[in-house]
């Protein structure tokens, strides 16, 4: 199946057939891993289109609520997004198979209401995919390495 496969480690942007090195120094026992994109954009779109219908439904539900939240992080929008995120993350396996647990609803809603988080999420929402990359094993946003 086209998509991603292990490969050699190199730095640079991710392109079909190009190896991408990802380092995770903050995780116990982690080193680096590499990723090779072996499909072109059309093949990736076809693979995504074959995901189960509930994945697409959940994505669209979260996306719509996230757009409302990003436009106006009021109590109603943050509550609706927190509720949907909680349901979707649990449906997709949060808290199972060693995956992280979802925070309690009030913690998630309070976090979404924090101006700093809202500002960061708006920033990332406005980025294009081309603005995200990995350079020399470090994440980069618009060419600037992140910490």
Secondary structure by P-SEA (a helix, b strand, c coil): cccbbbbbbbbccccccbbbbbbccccccccbbbbbbcccaaaaaaaaaaccaaaaaaaaaaaaaaaaaaacccaaaaaaaaaaaaaaaaaaccccccccccccaaaaaaaaacaaaaaaaaaaaaccccccccccccccccccccc
